[in-house]
């Protein structure tokens, strides 16, 4: 444990995966919104 230096880990893969997760979450929210609008219009 003594060999570790704070901030020395390569996190580029983690940042890329997190970006994809945020983008995917945005798309899911958009699709859910569209489904709710569809149900509000045609389930009246």
N, C-alpha and C positions, 0 to 999 in steps of 0.2 A: 504494500500500500504506500510505502514511502516514496516510490518511484513516480507516482502520479503527480502531474502538475495541472492545476486548475486551468481550463481553457485550452488544453493541448489536444483534445479529442477531435477527430474529423467528423463534423456533423452535416456534411453536404447531402448525404443520402437521407438523413432524417428530415432535413429542411425540405427536400424535394417531395418526400412522402407526405409530410404535413401539408404542403401546398396542394397536393392531389386530394388529400382528405378534405380540406376546406372547399376546394372546387366541387368535389362530389357532394358534399353537404349542401352547398348552394343549389346544385341541380336537383337534389332530392326535395328541398324546400319549394323550389319552383314547380316541380311536378305535383307535389301535394297541394299547392295553391291552385293549380289548374284543375285538379280533380275536385276540389271543394267548390270552385266556381262552376264547373260542369254540373255537379250535383245540385247546387243552388238554383241553376237555371232550368234544368230538365227534370227535377224531382218535385217541382212546385205543386 
